[in-house]
Amino acid sequence: MSENTPEQPDQKAINPWLKTGLEFGPIILFFIGYMRMKDMTFTIAGTEYQGFIIVTALFVPLLIATTGILWKLTGHLSKMQIVTLVLVIIFGGLTVWLNDPKFIKMKPTILYAMFGGVLAVGLARGQSYLRHVMEGMMPLQDEGWMILTKRLMLFFFGLAVANELVWRLMSEQAWVNFKTFGLTAAVFAFFMTQGKLFSEYGIEEEDESA
């Protein structure tokens, strides 16, 4: 979900396939790299690193590069993209520095818990922070925004819990599959199931001009 509201007139449009490639390319390459290197061990400066660590070390600068390119081409990054990049740098860096894969595995937990927490704070103040991010994409009535925000808050907290359970209780391969495909599919499925809400609380163009 990226910010693309009327309040951002300086945001440049780019080819949607290029945008998708820049946003999802790094995680797909992470998955491919992991599948090729998961059983390998590399000795660097006298220290042994498993393939997962090496792939993580390559993933961090790749994400920095693609995010920078996206910012250069569009002139804009959403708050979610910025937070995600910062957490990847921090937890990916700790993973490589300490030679411990648990840190990068914890990153989705913290990311989704933060998103859920921010939405919870807004709801406690009687506001939908989600509206400021997505209003240009799906105009809704006030009540619709509050309902969607509550649902997404719970969804984010659910993803945080799910990530913790997967990386702590299941294999590394299972977590990589979950991170690459499961989380993306879950977000897609969530918005697909909100069709009734969008239909019931959507604002028609004629209503906006009235």
N, C-alpha and C positions, 0 to 999 in steps of 0.2 A: 504494500500500500504506500504510494508516494503522494506527497502533497502536490496538488495541481489545481489550485483554486484561482478565482478571478483576481485575488489580491497579489498574484505573482505574474504580472504581465511580461517580466523579463525572461521568463522561462522559455527556452527555445524548443521547438518540436524536432525530433529526430526520427529516423526510420524505426518503426516499432520492433522489427526483428533485431536490429542492432541494439536497441535498448534492452530487449529481453536477453540477448546474448551477453551483454555486459553485466546484467543483474544476476543471471543464473549460471553463466559460464564458469565462474570460479568454483562453485560447489559441484558442478558436474565433473570438472577436471580433477577436483579433490577426490571424488568417488573413483574415477578412472585410475588416478595415480595410486590410490589406496589398494585397489584390486590388483594392480601390477606389482606393488612393492610390499604388501602386507606381511609376506613371509621372509622378507629380506632383513639383514642386519648390516649396518654400516658403521665402520670405525673411523671416527674423525677426531684428530688430536688426542688419540689414546682412549677416547670414550665411545662406547657402543651405543648406537641409536637404532631403534626399530624403524621399520618402514613408515609406520604411522607418524612418528615424530618428524621424519624427513618430509613427508607429504605436507604436514602441518607447516613446517618451515617454508615450504614453497608456496603454500596457500596464502599465507599472510601478505607477502609483498604482491602477489597476484591480485588479491582483493583490493589492496591499496591502489594498484595501478588501474584496475577497471573502474573503481569508484572515482578516481581522479579523471579518467577519460570521460565518464558519464557527466561529471560536474563541468568539465571543459566544454562538452558538446551541448549540454542543456542549460548551463548557467545556474543550476539549482540541484540541491540534494535535500531529501526529506529528513526530518528529525530521526525517523526510524533508521534510515540508511547511515546517518552519522553515528547514532548510538551503536548500531550493529558493528560498524567499522572499528569504533573505539574498543568495544568489548573483544572483538577478534584480535586486535593488536595486543591488548592486555593479556587475555587468556591464551592466545596462541603463542605469545612471547614467553609466558610462564611455562607453557608446555615444553617448548624447545629448551629454554634456559635450565629448567629443573629436570628435563628428560622424563617428564611424567605426563601421560596422556589425559589424566583426569581433568586437568584444567580446561582444555578445549571442549571436553565433553560436558563440563558444567556450564559453558557459555550460553546455550539455549535456555537452560533453566533460569539463569539470572536475567537474560534478555526478556523472556516472556513474563517473568515475575515483575520486572520493572514496568513493562507495558501495561500489565494488569493493574499494578499499583497506581500508575499515573491516571488511568481511567477511573479507578476507585476514588482517588482524591477528587477528581472532577465531579463525580456523582455525589460525593459527600457535600460538595459545595453547590449542588443543584445545577451542574453544568455538564455538557457533553464535550469533552476535549476532542473526541473523535470527529465531531462536526467540523472543527477548525482544520482538520487534516483532509477530510473526504467530501466536504460539502459540494465542491465543484464537480465531483464524480457522480454523486447520487443525491440530488436535492430531496430532502425529506422534511416532513412537519416536525415541530419540536418534540412531540411525544414519540415519534418514530425514532429520532436520534437518541433519546433517552433509553428506549427499549433496546435498540441495537447496541448502544454502548454497554449496557448491563450484560447483554449476552456475550459481547466480545470480551469484556472483562473476565467473565467466568471461563470463557474459552481459552484465553491466554493463561490463566491460572491452571487450567486443566492441562495445557501443553507443557507448562513448567513441571508439573507433577509427573506427567507421562515421560518426559525426558529423564528425570531423576530415576524413575523406575527402570527405564530401559538401560541406561548406562551403568547403573549399579547392579542390576540383577541379570542382565543378559550379556551376550558376547560382544566383543568389539565390532565384529562384522554386523551384528544385529543393530548396533547403535549407528554405524555408518549408513546402513540401509534406511533406518528410521530418519536420520538427519537429512539424507539426500532426497528421499522420496516421501516418507511418511508425513513429515511436518508440512511440506509443500502441498501434498494431497489433502491434508486436514484443513489447511487454510482455504483451499479452493472449495472443498466440500461445505465448509461453514457458510461461505457467502452464497453458494448455490442453494442452500436450505433456507435462505432468508427471503426468497422470492415473494412469499405471502406478505411479509412485512413491507417490502419495497412497494408492492402493489397497493397495499392498504394505506400507507402513509406517504407515498410518493407525491411530489408536487408537480402538477402538469404545467406546461409552458404558459398556457393561458392564465393559470392562477398566478404565476409569477409576474405577469405583465398587468394584472388587474389592479 
